[in-house]
Each structure stands twice: as structure tokens, then as C-alpha cells.
Amino acid sequence: MPENKELTAEIKRLKDTFPGADENRMAALDGMIYQAACETIYLRRLNEQALASGLVQINPHNSQQQRTLPVSGEIAKHSAALTNILDKLQKWLGTQQEDDDDELEEFE
């Protein structure tokens, strides 16, 4: 997979968020981690564009006439994709947190 410095750094950052992850699972999900890094970079760039252009164009002569800019839809699509990928990575690579309620069982 061709990589640049920004992408390499984002992949490392994502992998570092799962410090106790099983190495075999990490290797098996490498493509998903790569895609999550790409989506993060895409979103960063789209959000920069949205900050410059806005998400909606308003007719200066009639404020009731508005048009959603394409960047708005792209942000929504990439945000949903990233959320889905991160949810799956958390499911397969995240460590299980013990419930604090387990300590209360001895008092029941």
C-alpha cells in the first residue's frame, strides 16, 4: 500500500489506541486500520474545505433560497464510514473493561 507521512502517522496513531490488542487480530485487520486512517484524513480535508466554504450556500438576495454544498454530503458519508470502521475495530481489538459492579456481587 503506498503511504505518505500523514497516512503513516495516522495508521500508527490508530494502532497505538489498541495497546493490548492481539497481534494476529491486528494483522488480520490491517486493511481496516488502513481504511480508517484514510477516512480520517479525508474527513480532515473535507472539514477544512467546509470551514472555508461553508456547508450551505445562501442566495444573497433571498435568504430563503439555500443550497447544500456537495462537501456537506461527502462529510456525512465519510463520517458514517469512519464510525462504522472504528466500531468494528473497537469490537475486535479493544480490551474488555471489567464492570465496577462486579465488586458489588459479594454484598448481594
Secondary structure as GFF3:
##gff-version 3
##sequence-region A 1 108
A	DSSP	alpha_helix	5	16	.	.	.	ID=ss1
A	DSSP	alpha_helix	23	28	.	.	.	ID=ss2
A	DSSP	alpha_helix	30	53	.	.	.	ID=ss3
A	DSSP	beta_strand	56	59	.	.	.	ID=ss4
A	DSSP	beta_strand	62	68	.	.	.	ID=ss5
A	DSSP	alpha_helix	70	93	.	.	.	ID=ss6
A	DSSP	three_ten_helix	100	107	.	.	.	ID=ss7
###
